[in-house]
Amino acid sequence: PYFGDLIKGMGKLFPDILRFINNMVSTINGHLHELSGPVTTDVQQVKNYK
């Protein structure tokens, strides 16, 4: 019975966990995008310099 309750609890938690992971991933992607913006312009400048 305990295991069944655990699985039921997980079933309730699962969407929350997925949403949490989703939010984290989109946040990380946002930060990476912000970081990669200046980096790519620097790389372009270096290429143009050469």
Secondary structure by P-SEA (a helix, b strand, c coil): caaaaaaaaaaaaaaaaaaaaaaaaaaaaaaaaaaaaaaaaaaaaaaaac
